Amino acid sequence: MCTKLCLVTLNCAVTQSNSSVRYTSLEDTKRHFPDRFKGFGKFSSERKLTLKDDANPVRHPPRQAPIQLREQIKSKLDRKVGLEVIRPVAEPIDWVSNITYVTKPNGSLRICLDPKDLNSASKTGQHHTGTG
């Protein structure tokens, strides 16, 4: 969507045996690397967030969804639980973020988490992405 709105340009260069191959669209990239665009990415183990010392937990109340979308939202969430992308939480917890949803061009829903308060309370870590 961002590329269609001209907000982001996809520039990807891959070098193969002394020649540079350029992929100028997402479709090109998907065609050449199909295994990178299948399924959900999952961490291999549990991750722990480190919070700032002065962080205060925030619990947002659930947002109301239109009645006509509730079954579709529940179905999407149930599917994500079945795929082990998310899991239900039955006990009280300190941090509760809202979910929001967007209708895709094909009519289905995209469900997203809105963790802005948790993000601002988290300490940023160092992520090494280089080789070697």
Secondary structure, 3 states (H helix, E strand, C coil): CCCCCCCCCCCEEEEECCEEEEECCHHHHHHHCHHHHCCCCCCCCCCCCCECCCCCCCECCCCCCCHHHHHHHHHHHHHHHHCCCCCCCCCCCCCECEEEEEECCCCCEEEEEECHHHHHHECCCCCCCCCC
